[in-house]
Amino acid sequence: NFSGLRLLQISDLHGKEFGKENRRLVEQIRKIKPDAILITGDILLSRRPNLGRAESLMRQVKEVAPVYYVSGNHEK
């Protein structure tokens, strides 16, 4: 039974940052208190990938809840 399961999906950030090191984004994610975070691709901008920014976000959100990730066409 998945009743009451709280999933949060992050998609299509395309390299954008919400506050230094995505602190504003992570703060909002913490407030939601998800049971799992689903990252469904296009976190990077294929023309100018910023791996450090993406890695920082992943490190932060994995402390909130389990993270499941699939790549999008910008990560290929």
All heavy atoms as a GROMACS GRO file, in nm:
protein
  613
    1ASN      N    1   0.084  -0.118   0.000
    1ASN     CA    2   0.000   0.000   0.000
    1ASN      C    3   0.089   0.124   0.000
    1ASN      O    4   0.173   0.140   0.087
    1ASN     CB    5  -0.089  -0.004   0.123
    1ASN     CG    6  -0.188   0.109   0.128
    1ASN    OD1    7  -0.178   0.207   0.055
    1ASN    ND2    8  -0.286   0.096   0.214
    2PHE      N    9   0.065   0.213  -0.095
    2PHE     CA   10   0.147   0.335  -0.106
    2PHE      C   11   0.072   0.458  -0.058
    2PHE      O   12   0.115   0.570  -0.082
    2PHE     CB   13   0.192   0.356  -0.251
    2PHE     CG   14   0.284   0.248  -0.298
    2PHE    CD1   15   0.240   0.149  -0.384
    2PHE    CD2   16   0.415   0.243  -0.255
    2PHE    CE1   17   0.326   0.048  -0.427
    2PHE    CE2   18   0.501   0.144  -0.296
    2PHE     CZ   19   0.455   0.046  -0.383
    3SER      N   20  -0.037   0.438   0.010
    3SER     CA   21  -0.116   0.549   0.060
    3SER      C   22  -0.031   0.635   0.153
    3SER      O   23   0.035   0.585   0.244
    3SER     CB   24  -0.237   0.496   0.135
    3SER     OG   25  -0.312   0.603   0.188
    4GLY      N   26  -0.030   0.764   0.129
    4GLY     CA   27   0.046   0.856   0.213
    4GLY      C   28   0.192   0.870   0.176
    4GLY      O   29   0.265   0.945   0.239
    5LEU      N   30   0.236   0.797   0.074
    5LEU     CA   31   0.375   0.807   0.029
    5LEU      C   32   0.396   0.943  -0.037
    5LEU      O   33   0.320   0.982  -0.125
    5LEU     CB   34   0.408   0.695  -0.069
    5LEU     CG   35   0.551   0.687  -0.119
    5LEU    CD1   36   0.645   0.655  -0.004
    5LEU    CD2   37   0.562   0.580  -0.226
    6ARG      N   38   0.499   1.014   0.004
    6ARG     CA   39   0.526   1.147  -0.049
    6ARG      C   40   0.649   1.141  -0.138
    6ARG      O   41   0.761   1.123  -0.089
    6ARG     CB   42   0.547   1.244   0.066
    6ARG     CG   43   0.555   1.389   0.024
    6ARG     CD   44   0.572   1.477   0.145
    6ARG     NE   45   0.458   1.465   0.232
    6ARG     CZ   46   0.375   1.565   0.262
    6ARG    NH1   47   0.398   1.684   0.214
    6ARG    NH2   48   0.273   1.547   0.340
    7LEU      N   49   0.628   1.157  -0.270
    7LEU     CA   50   0.737   1.156  -0.367
    7LEU      C   51   0.760   1.297  -0.417
    7LEU      O   52   0.665   1.372  -0.441
    7LEU     CB   53   0.702   1.065  -0.486
    7LEU     CG   54   0.672   0.920  -0.453
    7LEU    CD1   55   0.629   0.846  -0.578
    7LEU    CD2   56   0.790   0.853  -0.388
    8LEU      N   57   0.886   1.333  -0.437
    8LEU     CA   58   0.920   1.463  -0.491
    8LEU      C   59   1.000   1.441  -0.619
    8LEU      O   60   1.095   1.364  -0.620
    8LEU     CB   61   1.004   1.542  -0.390
    8LEU     CG   62   1.040   1.681  -0.438
    8LEU    CD1   63   1.002   1.783  -0.333
    8LEU    CD2   64   1.186   1.689  -0.471
    9GLN      N   65   0.959   1.506  -0.726
    9GLN     CA   66   1.028   1.492  -0.855
    9GLN      C   67   1.102   1.620  -0.888
    9GLN      O   68   1.047   1.730  -0.879
    9GLN     CB   69   0.928   1.462  -0.966
    9GLN     CG   70   0.994   1.448  -1.100
    9GLN     CD   71   0.895   1.427  -1.213
    9GLN    OE1   72   0.775   1.437  -1.194
    9GLN    NE2   73   0.947   1.401  -1.330
   10ILE      N   74   1.229   1.604  -0.930
   10ILE     CA   75   1.310   1.715  -0.978
   10ILE      C   76   1.346   1.683  -1.122
   10ILE      O   77   1.394   1.574  -1.153
   10ILE     CB   78   1.440   1.730  -0.896
   10ILE    CG1   79   1.409   1.756  -0.749
   10ILE    CG2   80   1.528   1.841  -0.953
   10ILE    CD1   81   1.531   1.752  -0.659
   11SER      N   82   1.324   1.778  -1.210
   11SER     CA   83   1.351   1.755  -1.351
   11SER      C   84   1.380   1.888  -1.421
   11SER      O   85   1.333   1.994  -1.378
   11SER     CB   86   1.228   1.690  -1.416
   11SER     OG   87   1.252   1.661  -1.551
   12ASP      N   88   1.458   1.880  -1.527
   12ASP     CA   89   1.478   1.993  -1.618
   12ASP      C   90   1.533   2.120  -1.552
   12ASP      O   91   1.492   2.230  -1.586
   12ASP     CB   92   1.349   2.025  -1.693
   12ASP     CG   93   1.307   1.909  -1.782
   12ASP    OD1   94   1.376   1.886  -1.882
   12ASP    OD2   95   1.208   1.841  -1.750
   13LEU      N   96   1.628   2.105  -1.462
   13LEU     CA   97   1.693   2.223  -1.406
   13LEU      C   98   1.786   2.289  -1.508
   13LEU      O   99   1.811   2.408  -1.501
   13LEU     CB  100   1.773   2.186  -1.280
   13LEU     CG  101   1.692   2.142  -1.159
   13LEU    CD1  102   1.785   2.111  -1.043
   13LEU    CD2  103   1.590   2.246  -1.119
   14HIS      N  104   1.839   2.211  -1.600
   14HIS     CA  105   1.926   2.262  -1.707
   14HIS      C  106   2.037   2.352  -1.653
   14HIS      O  107   2.065   2.459  -1.707
   14HIS     CB  108   1.845   2.334  -1.814
   14HIS     CG  109   1.752   2.244  -1.888
   14HIS    ND1  110   1.794   2.154  -1.982
   14HIS    CD2  111   1.618   2.226  -1.877
   14HIS    CE1  112   1.691   2.086  -2.029
   14HIS    NE2  113   1.582   2.127  -1.965
   15GLY      N  114   2.098   2.309  -1.542
   15GLY     CA  115   2.212   2.380  -1.487
   15GLY      C  116   2.179   2.500  -1.402
   15GLY      O  117   2.270   2.566  -1.350
   16LYS      N  118   2.052   2.532  -1.384
   16LYS     CA  119   2.016   2.649  -1.304
   16LYS      C  120   2.044   2.622  -1.157
   16LYS      O  121   2.047   2.510  -1.110
   16LYS     CB  122   1.868   2.681  -1.324
   16LYS     CG  123   1.839   2.730  -1.464
   16LYS     CD  124   1.724   2.824  -1.464
   16LYS     CE  125   1.707   2.898  -1.592
   16LYS     NZ  126   1.686   2.828  -1.711
   17GLU      N  127   2.063   2.731  -1.086
   17GLU     CA  128   2.091   2.723  -0.943
   17GLU      C  129   1.992   2.814  -0.870
   17GLU      O  130   1.964   2.925  -0.916
   17GLU     CB  131   2.235   2.769  -0.918
   17GLU     CG  132   2.285   2.739  -0.781
   17GLU     CD  133   2.435   2.767  -0.770
   17GLU    OE1  134   2.482   2.868  -0.826
   17GLU    OE2  135   2.502   2.687  -0.706
   18PHE      N  136   1.939   2.766  -0.760
   18PHE     CA  137   1.841   2.841  -0.682
   18PHE      C  138   1.902   2.873  -0.546
   18PHE      O  139   1.895   2.794  -0.453
   18PHE     CB  140   1.712   2.759  -0.668
   18PHE     CG  141   1.648   2.732  -0.801
   18PHE    CD1  142   1.682   2.618  -0.872
   18PHE    CD2  143   1.558   2.821  -0.856
   18PHE    CE1  144   1.626   2.593  -0.996
   18PHE    CE2  145   1.502   2.797  -0.980
   18PHE     CZ  146   1.536   2.683  -1.050
   19GLY      N  147   1.968   2.986  -0.539
   19GLY     CA  148   2.046   3.022  -0.422
   19GLY      C  149   2.183   2.959  -0.434
   19GLY      O  150   2.205   2.866  -0.511
   20LYS      N  151   2.278   3.012  -0.358
   20LYS     CA  152   2.414   2.958  -0.363
   20LYS      C  153   2.411   2.810  -0.329
   20LYS      O  154   2.355   2.770  -0.227
   20LYS     CB  155   2.504   3.034  -0.265
   20LYS     CG  156   2.647   2.990  -0.274
   20LYS     CD  157   2.736   3.071  -0.185
   20LYS     CE  158   2.878   3.019  -0.203
   20LYS     NZ  159   2.973   3.090  -0.120
   21GLU      N  160   2.469   2.729  -0.417
   21GLU     CA  161   2.472   2.583  -0.404
   21GLU      C  162   2.331   2.526  -0.387
   21GLU      O  163   2.310   2.427  -0.318
   21GLU     CB  164   2.564   2.540  -0.290
   21GLU     CG  165   2.708   2.574  -0.317
   21GLU     CD  166   2.803   2.516  -0.214
   21GLU    OE1  167   2.764   2.426  -0.138
   21GLU    OE2  168   2.918   2.562  -0.211
   22ASN      N  169   2.233   2.589  -0.451
   22ASN     CA  170   2.094   2.544  -0.449
   22ASN      C  171   2.032   2.540  -0.310
   22ASN      O  172   1.940   2.462  -0.283
   22ASN     CB  173   2.078   2.409  -0.520
   22ASN     CG  174   2.064   2.426  -0.668
   22ASN    OD1  175   1.979   2.500  -0.715
   22ASN    ND2  176   2.149   2.359  -0.743
   23ARG      N  177   2.080   2.624  -0.221
   23ARG     CA  178   2.030   2.621  -0.083
   23ARG      C  179   1.880   2.648  -0.074
   23ARG      O  180   1.810   2.587   0.007
   23ARG     CB  181   2.107   2.720   0.004
   23ARG     CG  182   2.246   2.670   0.034
   23ARG     CD  183   2.316   2.757   0.136
   23ARG     NE  184   2.452   2.709   0.152
   23ARG     CZ  185   2.558   2.787   0.154
   23ARG    NH1  186   2.545   2.917   0.142
   23ARG    NH2  187   2.678   2.736   0.169
   24ARG      N  188   1.830   2.742  -0.156
   24ARG     CA  189   1.685   2.771  -0.152
   24ARG      C  190   1.604   2.650  -0.197
   24ARG      O  191   1.502   2.618  -0.137
   24ARG     CB  192   1.652   2.892  -0.240
   24ARG     CG  193   1.694   3.023  -0.178
   24ARG     CD  194   1.634   3.145  -0.248
   24ARG     NE  195   1.593   3.123  -0.384
   24ARG     CZ  196   1.643   3.186  -0.490
   24ARG    NH1  197   1.737   3.276  -0.476
   24ARG    NH2  198   1.597   3.162  -0.611
   25LEU      N  199   1.650   2.584  -0.301
   25LEU     CA  200   1.582   2.465  -0.351
   25LEU      C  201   1.583   2.354  -0.246
   25LEU      O  202   1.480   2.294  -0.216
   25LEU     CB  203   1.647   2.417  -0.481
   25LEU     CG  204   1.591   2.289  -0.542
   25LEU    CD1  205   1.443   2.303  -0.573
   25LEU    CD2  206   1.671   2.252  -0.666
   26VAL      N  207   1.697   2.329  -0.187
   26VAL     CA  208   1.710   2.222  -0.088
   26VAL      C  209   1.625   2.255   0.035
   26VAL      O  210   1.561   2.166   0.092
   26VAL     CB  211   1.857   2.198  -0.051
   26VAL    CG1  212   1.869   2.099   0.063
   26VAL    CG2  213   1.934   2.148  -0.173
   27GLU      N  214   1.619   2.380   0.073
   27GLU     CA  215   1.536   2.421   0.187
   27GLU      C  216   1.389   2.387   0.161
   27GLU      O  217   1.318   2.336   0.248
   27GLU     CB  218   1.552   2.571   0.211
   27GLU     CG  219   1.471   2.623   0.327
   27GLU     CD  220   1.493   2.773   0.346
   27GLU    OE1  221   1.610   2.816   0.355
   27GLU    OE2  222   1.392   2.845   0.351
   28GLN      N  223   1.342   2.416   0.039
   28GLN     CA  224   1.203   2.384   0.005
   28GLN      C  225   1.180   2.233   0.004
   28GLN      O  226   1.075   2.185   0.048
   28GLN     CB  227   1.167   2.445  -0.132
   28GLN     CG  228   1.162   2.596  -0.132
   28GLN     CD  229   1.061   2.650  -0.031
   28GLN    OE1  230   0.947   2.606  -0.025
   28GLN    NE2  231   1.105   2.746   0.049
   29ILE      N  232   1.277   2.159  -0.045
   29ILE     CA  233   1.266   2.012  -0.047
   29ILE      C  234   1.256   1.960   0.096
   29ILE      O  235   1.173   1.872   0.126
   29ILE     CB  236   1.385   1.950  -0.122
   29ILE    CG1  237   1.375   1.983  -0.271
   29ILE    CG2  238   1.392   1.799  -0.100
   29ILE    CD1  239   1.499   1.950  -0.351
   30ARG      N  240   1.337   2.012   0.186
   30ARG     CA  241   1.332   1.970   0.327
   30ARG      C  242   1.195   1.996   0.388
   30ARG      O  243   1.142   1.915   0.465
   30ARG     CB  244   1.440   2.040   0.409
   30ARG     CG  245   1.578   1.992   0.384
   30ARG     CD  246   1.678   2.062   0.477
   30ARG     NE  247   1.814   2.044   0.434
   30ARG     CZ  248   1.886   1.935   0.452
   30ARG    NH1  249   1.832   1.832   0.514
   30ARG    NH2  250   2.010   1.927   0.409
   31LYS      N  251   1.135   2.110   0.355
   31LYS     CA  252   1.003   2.145   0.409
   31LYS      C  253   0.896   2.045   0.365
   31LYS      O  254   0.803   2.018   0.439
   31LYS     CB  255   0.964   2.286   0.366
   31LYS     CG  256   1.038   2.396   0.438
   31LYS     CD  257   0.992   2.531   0.388
   31LYS     CE  258   1.071   2.643   0.454
   31LYS     NZ  259   1.029   2.775   0.402
   32ILE      N  260   0.910   1.993   0.244
   32ILE     CA  261   0.812   1.898   0.191
   32ILE      C  262   0.822   1.763   0.262
   32ILE      O  263   0.725   1.690   0.272
   32ILE     CB  264   0.830   1.884   0.038
   32ILE    CG1  265   0.791   2.016  -0.029
   32ILE    CG2  266   0.752   1.767  -0.019
   32ILE    CD1  267   0.831   2.026  -0.175
   33LYS      N  268   0.941   1.730   0.312
   33LYS     CA  269   0.966   1.604   0.381
   33LYS      C  270   0.927   1.482   0.296
   33LYS      O  271   0.844   1.400   0.337
   33LYS     CB  272   0.893   1.601   0.515
   33LYS     CG  273   0.938   1.708   0.611
   33LYS     CD  274   0.864   1.702   0.740
   33LYS     CE  275   0.911   1.817   0.830
   33LYS     NZ  276   0.832   1.829   0.951
   34PRO      N  277   0.988   1.470   0.178
   34PRO     CA  278   0.952   1.358   0.092
   34PRO      C  279   1.003   1.225   0.146
   34PRO      O  280   1.103   1.220   0.218
   34PRO     CB  281   1.022   1.392  -0.040
   34PRO     CG  282   1.141   1.472   0.002
   34PRO     CD  283   1.095   1.552   0.121
   35ASP      N  284   0.935   1.118   0.109
   35ASP     CA  285   0.981   0.982   0.141
   35ASP      C  286   1.087   0.937   0.042
   35ASP      O  287   1.170   0.853   0.074
   35ASP     CB  288   0.863   0.886   0.139
   35ASP     CG  289   0.763   0.919   0.248
   35ASP    OD1  290   0.804   0.924   0.366
   35ASP    OD2  291   0.645   0.940   0.216
   36ALA      N  292   1.082   0.992  -0.079
   36ALA     CA  293   1.181   0.962  -0.183
   36ALA      C  294   1.187   1.079  -0.280
   36ALA      O  295   1.088   1.151  -0.299
   36ALA     CB  296   1.146   0.834  -0.258
   37ILE      N  297   1.304   1.098  -0.340
   37ILE     CA  298   1.324   1.204  -0.439
   37ILE      C  299   1.355   1.137  -0.571
   37ILE      O  300   1.445   1.053  -0.581
   37ILE     CB  301   1.439   1.297  -0.396
   37ILE    CG1  302   1.404   1.364  -0.262
   37ILE    CG2  303   1.469   1.401  -0.504
   37ILE    CD1  304   1.518   1.438  -0.197
   38LEU      N  305   1.278   1.174  -0.674
   38LEU     CA  306   1.295   1.118  -0.808
   38LEU      C  307   1.354   1.226  -0.897
   38LEU      O  308   1.292   1.330  -0.918
   38LEU     CB  309   1.159   1.073  -0.863
   38LEU     CG  310   1.072   0.991  -0.768
   38LEU    CD1  311   0.935   0.968  -0.828
   38LEU    CD2  312   1.141   0.861  -0.732
   39ILE      N  313   1.473   1.202  -0.949
   39ILE     CA  314   1.537   1.298  -1.038
   39ILE      C  315   1.526   1.239  -1.178
   39ILE      O  316   1.584   1.134  -1.207
   39ILE     CB  317   1.683   1.325  -0.997
   39ILE    CG1  318   1.683   1.382  -0.854
   39ILE    CG2  319   1.751   1.419  -1.096
   39ILE    CD1  320   1.820   1.409  -0.798
   40THR      N  321   1.449   1.307  -1.262
   40THR     CA  322   1.413   1.249  -1.391
   40THR      C  323   1.477   1.320  -1.509
   40THR      O  324   1.416   1.334  -1.615
   40THR     CB  325   1.260   1.245  -1.405
   40THR    OG1  326   1.206   1.377  -1.385
   40THR    CG2  327   1.198   1.152  -1.304
   41GLY      N  328   1.600   1.360  -1.492
   41GLY     CA  329   1.681   1.403  -1.605
   41GLY      C  330   1.689   1.552  -1.631
   41GLY      O  331   1.618   1.633  -1.574
   42ASP      N  332   1.782   1.582  -1.719
   42ASP     CA  333   1.811   1.718  -1.764
   42ASP      C  334   1.845   1.813  -1.649
   42ASP      O  335   1.805   1.929  -1.646
   42ASP     CB  336   1.698   1.773  -1.850
   42ASP     CG  337   1.686   1.699  -1.982
   42ASP    OD1  338   1.777   1.622  -2.016
   42ASP    OD2  339   1.585   1.717  -2.052
   43ILE      N  340   1.924   1.762  -1.556
   43ILE     CA  341   1.975   1.845  -1.447
   43ILE      C  342   2.087   1.934  -1.502
   43ILE      O  343   2.105   2.047  -1.459
   43ILE     CB  344   2.027   1.756  -1.332
   43ILE    CG1  345   1.913   1.671  -1.275
   43ILE    CG2  346   2.092   1.839  -1.222
   43ILE    CD1  347   1.794   1.748  -1.225
   44LEU      N  348   2.161   1.882  -1.598
   44LEU     CA  349   2.272   1.956  -1.660
   44LEU      C  350   2.225   2.030  -1.784
   44LEU      O  351   2.122   1.998  -1.843
   44LEU     CB  352   2.383   1.859  -1.701
   44LEU     CG  353   2.445   1.775  -1.591
   44LEU    CD1  354   2.544   1.676  -1.650
   44LEU    CD2  355   2.514   1.864  -1.488
   45LEU      N  356   2.302   2.126  -1.825
   45LEU     CA  357   2.284   2.194  -1.952
   45LEU      C  358   2.390   2.138  -2.045
   45LEU      O  359   2.510   2.151  -2.018
   45LEU     CB  360   2.300   2.345  -1.936
   45LEU     CG  361   2.276   2.430  -2.059
   45LEU    CD1  362   2.133   2.415  -2.109
   45LEU    CD2  363   2.304   2.576  -2.028
   46SER      N  364   2.349   2.070  -2.151
   46SER     CA  365   2.444   1.997  -2.235
   46SER      C  366   2.552   2.087  -2.297
   46SER      O  367   2.664   2.044  -2.315
   46SER     CB  368   2.372   1.918  -2.344
   46SER     OG  369   2.298   2.004  -2.427
   47ARG      N  370   2.519   2.212  -2.326
   47ARG     CA  371   2.619   2.302  -2.387
   47ARG      C  372   2.728   2.342  -2.288
   47ARG      O  373   2.841   2.365  -2.325
   47ARG     CB  374   2.551   2.428  -2.440
   47ARG     CG  375   2.458   2.402  -2.556
   47ARG     CD  376   2.405   2.533  -2.611
   47ARG     NE  377   2.348   2.616  -2.506
   47ARG     CZ  378   2.218   2.636  -2.485
   47ARG    NH1  379   2.130   2.577  -2.562
   47ARG    NH2  380   2.177   2.714  -2.388
   48ARG      N  381   2.690   2.356  -2.160
   48ARG     CA  382   2.786   2.395  -2.057
   48ARG      C  383   2.756   2.319  -1.928
   48ARG      O  384   2.706   2.375  -1.832
   48ARG     CB  385   2.776   2.546  -2.030
   48ARG     CG  386   2.827   2.631  -2.143
   48ARG     CD  387   2.806   2.778  -2.112
   48ARG     NE  388   2.663   2.806  -2.115
   48ARG     CZ  389   2.601   2.892  -2.037
   48ARG    NH1  390   2.667   2.961  -1.948
   48ARG    NH2  391   2.472   2.912  -2.045
   49PRO      N  392   2.789   2.190  -1.925
   49PRO     CA  393   2.757   2.113  -1.804
   49PRO      C  394   2.839   2.160  -1.685
   49PRO      O  395   2.958   2.184  -1.696
   49PRO     CB  396   2.792   1.970  -1.842
   49PRO     CG  397   2.888   1.981  -1.956
   49PRO     CD  398   2.855   2.110  -2.027
   50ASN      N  399   2.772   2.176  -1.572
   50ASN     CA  400   2.838   2.214  -1.448
   50ASN      C  401   2.822   2.096  -1.352
   50ASN      O  402   2.726   2.089  -1.276
   50ASN     CB  403   2.777   2.341  -1.391
   50ASN     CG  404   2.853   2.392  -1.270
   50ASN    OD1  405   2.906   2.314  -1.192
   50ASN    ND2  406   2.858   2.523  -1.254
   51LEU      N  407   2.916   2.004  -1.359
   51LEU     CA  408   2.908   1.883  -1.278
   51LEU      C  409   2.916   1.914  -1.129
   51LEU      O  410   2.850   1.849  -1.048
   51LEU     CB  411   3.016   1.784  -1.318
   51LEU     CG  412   3.004   1.727  -1.460
   51LEU    CD1  413   3.120   1.634  -1.490
   51LEU    CD2  414   2.872   1.656  -1.479
   52GLY      N  415   2.996   2.013  -1.093
   52GLY     CA  416   3.009   2.049  -0.952
   52GLY      C  417   2.876   2.092  -0.892
   52GLY      O  418   2.842   2.054  -0.780
   53ARG      N  419   2.800   2.170  -0.965
   53ARG     CA  420   2.669   2.217  -0.918
   53ARG      C  421   2.574   2.098  -0.901
   53ARG      O  422   2.504   2.087  -0.801
   53ARG     CB  423   2.612   2.318  -1.017
   53ARG     CG  424   2.484   2.381  -0.969
   53ARG     CD  425   2.437   2.488  -1.066
   53ARG     NE  426   2.530   2.601  -1.060
   53ARG     CZ  427   2.542   2.692  -1.156
   53ARG    NH1  428   2.468   2.684  -1.265
   53ARG    NH2  429   2.627   2.792  -1.144
   54ALA      N  430   2.573   2.010  -0.999
   54ALA     CA  431   2.486   1.892  -0.992
   54ALA      C  432   2.527   1.799  -0.878
   54ALA      O  433   2.442   1.748  -0.804
   54ALA     CB  434   2.488   1.817  -1.125
   55GLU      N  435   2.657   1.778  -0.862
   55GLU     CA  436   2.705   1.692  -0.754
   55GLU      C  437   2.670   1.750  -0.617
   55GLU      O  438   2.631   1.677  -0.525
   55GLU     CB  439   2.856   1.672  -0.765
   55GLU     CG  440   2.895   1.583  -0.880
   55GLU     CD  441   3.046   1.577  -0.902
   55GLU    OE1  442   3.120   1.661  -0.847
   55GLU    OE2  443   3.088   1.489  -0.977
   56SER      N  444   2.682   1.880  -0.602
   56SER     CA  445   2.647   1.945  -0.477
   56SER      C  446   2.499   1.924  -0.444
   56SER      O  447   2.464   1.893  -0.330
   56SER     CB  448   2.678   2.095  -0.484
   56SER     OG  449   2.631   2.162  -0.370
   57LEU      N  450   2.415   1.940  -0.544
   57LEU     CA  451   2.272   1.919  -0.524
   57LEU      C  452   2.245   1.775  -0.483
   57LEU      O  453   2.170   1.749  -0.388
   57LEU     CB  454   2.194   1.955  -0.651
   57LEU     CG  455   2.043   1.932  -0.643
   57LEU    CD1  456   1.979   2.016  -0.533
   57LEU    CD2  457   1.979   1.960  -0.778
   58MET      N  458   2.307   1.679  -0.549
   58MET     CA  459   2.286   1.537  -0.517
   58MET      C  460   2.330   1.506  -0.374
   58MET      O  461   2.260   1.435  -0.302
   58MET     CB  462   2.363   1.446  -0.612
   58MET     CG  463   2.323   1.454  -0.758
   58MET     SD  464   2.150   1.426  -0.785
   58MET     CE  465   2.112   1.575  -0.873
   59ARG      N  466   2.444   1.560  -0.333
   59ARG     CA  467   2.492   1.538  -0.196
   59ARG      C  468   2.392   1.590  -0.094
   59ARG      O  469   2.368   1.526   0.009
   59ARG     CB  470   2.628   1.605  -0.174
   59ARG     CG  471   2.746   1.521  -0.217
   59ARG     CD  472   2.877   1.578  -0.164
   59ARG     NE  473   2.904   1.713  -0.212
   59ARG     CZ  474   2.959   1.741  -0.331
   59ARG    NH1  475   2.993   1.644  -0.413
   59ARG    NH2  476   2.980   1.865  -0.366
   60GLN      N  477   2.335   1.705  -0.122
   60GLN     CA  478   2.242   1.765  -0.027
   60GLN      C  479   2.109   1.691  -0.020
   60GLN      O  480   2.058   1.663   0.089
   60GLN     CB  481   2.217   1.911  -0.064
   60GLN     CG  482   2.339   1.999  -0.045
   60GLN     CD  483   2.310   2.140  -0.087
   60GLN    OE1  484   2.244   2.213  -0.012
   60GLN    NE2  485   2.354   2.177  -0.206
   61VAL      N  486   2.053   1.656  -0.136
   61VAL     CA  487   1.920   1.594  -0.133
   61VAL      C  488   1.924   1.450  -0.084
   61VAL      O  489   1.826   1.402  -0.027
   61VAL     CB  490   1.845   1.605  -0.268
   61VAL    CG1  491   1.819   1.749  -0.304
   61VAL    CG2  492   1.916   1.531  -0.379
   62LYS      N  493   2.037   1.382  -0.100
   62LYS     CA  494   2.043   1.244  -0.050
   62LYS      C  495   2.040   1.240   0.102
   62LYS      O  496   2.011   1.136   0.160
   62LYS     CB  497   2.165   1.171  -0.106
   62LYS     CG  498   2.295   1.208  -0.042
   62LYS     CD  499   2.408   1.125  -0.095
   62LYS     CE  500   2.532   1.153  -0.013
   62LYS     NZ  501   2.634   1.057  -0.031
   63GLU      N  502   2.067   1.353   0.166
   63GLU     CA  503   2.056   1.362   0.312
   63GLU      C  504   1.910   1.377   0.356
   63GLU      O  505   1.878   1.354   0.472
   63GLU     CB  506   2.139   1.479   0.365
   63GLU     CG  507   2.287   1.468   0.335
   63GLU     CD  508   2.353   1.347   0.398
   63GLU    OE1  509   2.315   1.312   0.512
   63GLU    OE2  510   2.440   1.287   0.333
   64VAL      N  511   1.823   1.417   0.264
   64VAL     CA  512   1.682   1.439   0.294
   64VAL      C  513   1.603   1.310   0.283
   64VAL      O  514   1.522   1.277   0.369
   64VAL     CB  515   1.622   1.547   0.201
   64VAL    CG1  516   1.473   1.564   0.225
   64VAL    CG2  517   1.696   1.679   0.216
   65ALA      N  518   1.626   1.235   0.174
   65ALA     CA  519   1.550   1.113   0.145
   65ALA      C  520   1.627   1.031   0.042
   65ALA      O  521   1.717   1.084  -0.025
   65ALA     CB  522   1.412   1.149   0.092
   66PRO      N  523   1.591   0.904   0.026
   66PRO     CA  524   1.654   0.825  -0.081
   66PRO      C  525   1.630   0.892  -0.217
   66PRO      O  526   1.523   0.949  -0.241
   66PRO     CB  527   1.582   0.690  -0.074
   66PRO     CG  528   1.527   0.684   0.064
   66PRO     CD  529   1.496   0.826   0.102
   67VAL      N  530   1.731   0.885  -0.304
   67VAL     CA  531   1.724   0.950  -0.435
   67VAL      C  532   1.730   0.844  -0.544
   67VAL      O  533   1.814   0.754  -0.540
   67VAL     CB  534   1.841   1.050  -0.452
   67VAL    CG1  535   1.842   1.108  -0.593
   67VAL    CG2  536   1.833   1.160  -0.348
   68TYR      N  537   1.641   0.856  -0.642
   68TYR     CA  538   1.639   0.769  -0.760
   68TYR      C  539   1.658   0.859  -0.881
   68TYR      O  540   1.590   0.960  -0.894
   68TYR     CB  541   1.507   0.692  -0.766
   68TYR     CG  542   1.489   0.605  -0.644
   68TYR    CD1  543   1.426   0.656  -0.530
   68TYR    CD2  544   1.539   0.476  -0.642
   68TYR    CE1  545   1.412   0.577  -0.417
   68TYR    CE2  546   1.525   0.397  -0.529
   68TYR     CZ  547   1.462   0.448  -0.416
   68TYR     OH  548   1.449   0.370  -0.305
   69TYR      N  549   1.750   0.821  -0.968
   69TYR     CA  550   1.792   0.910  -1.078
   69TYR      C  551   1.788   0.837  -1.212
   69TYR      O  552   1.830   0.722  -1.221
   69TYR     CB  553   1.935   0.956  -1.049
   69TYR     CG  554   1.997   1.036  -1.162
   69TYR    CD1  555   1.980   1.172  -1.169
   69TYR    CD2  556   2.072   0.973  -1.262
   69TYR    CE1  557   2.037   1.247  -1.271
   69TYR    CE2  558   2.128   1.047  -1.365
   69TYR     CZ  559   2.110   1.183  -1.369
   69TYR     OH  560   2.164   1.254  -1.471
   70VAL      N  561   1.737   0.904  -1.311
   70VAL     CA  562   1.750   0.860  -1.449
   70VAL      C  563   1.801   0.978  -1.528
   70VAL      O  564   1.767   1.092  -1.501
   70VAL     CB  565   1.619   0.806  -1.511
   70VAL    CG1  566   1.574   0.680  -1.444
   70VAL    CG2  567   1.510   0.912  -1.508
   71SER      N  568   1.887   0.951  -1.624
   71SER     CA  569   1.943   1.060  -1.704
   71SER      C  570   1.845   1.105  -1.810
   71SER      O  571   1.760   1.029  -1.855
   71SER     CB  572   2.076   1.017  -1.768
   71SER     OG  573   2.054   0.907  -1.852
   72GLY      N  574   1.861   1.230  -1.849
   72GLY     CA  575   1.781   1.286  -1.958
   72GLY      C  576   1.868   1.300  -2.081
   72GLY      O  577   1.985   1.260  -2.081
   73ASN      N  578   1.814   1.358  -2.184
   73ASN     CA  579   1.892   1.371  -2.308
   73ASN      C  580   2.008   1.470  -2.295
   73ASN      O  581   2.102   1.466  -2.372
   73ASN     CB  582   1.801   1.409  -2.425
   73ASN     CG  583   1.734   1.543  -2.408
   73ASN    OD1  584   1.681   1.574  -2.302
   73ASN    ND2  585   1.734   1.622  -2.512
   74HIS      N  586   2.006   1.558  -2.196
   74HIS     CA  587   2.116   1.652  -2.177
   74HIS      C  588   2.235   1.588  -2.104
   74HIS      O  589   2.345   1.642  -2.105
   74HIS     CB  590   2.071   1.777  -2.103
   74HIS     CG  591   1.991   1.870  -2.189
   74HIS    ND1  592   2.047   1.976  -2.254
   74HIS    CD2  593   1.860   1.869  -2.222
   74HIS    CE1  594   1.955   2.038  -2.323
   74HIS    NE2  595   1.840   1.975  -2.306
   75GLU      N  596   2.214   1.476  -2.037
   75GLU     CA  597   2.323   1.409  -1.968
   75GLU      C  598   2.392   1.304  -2.053
   75GLU      O  599   2.487   1.244  -2.010
   75GLU     CB  600   2.271   1.340  -1.839
   75GLU     CG  601   2.246   1.436  -1.725
   75GLU     CD  602   2.105   1.491  -1.722
   75GLU    OE1  603   2.013   1.432  -1.780
   75GLU    OE2  604   2.088   1.597  -1.663
   76LYS      N  605   2.346   1.280  -2.171
   76LYS     CA  606   2.404   1.175  -2.255
   76LYS      C  607   2.525   1.223  -2.330
   76LYS      O  608   2.549   1.330  -2.358
   76LYS     CB  609   2.300   1.120  -2.349
   76LYS     CG  610   2.189   1.055  -2.266
   76LYS     CD  611   2.097   0.976  -2.349
   76LYS     CE  612   1.983   0.933  -2.263
   76LYS     NZ  613   1.963   0.804  -2.235
   0.00000   0.00000   0.00000
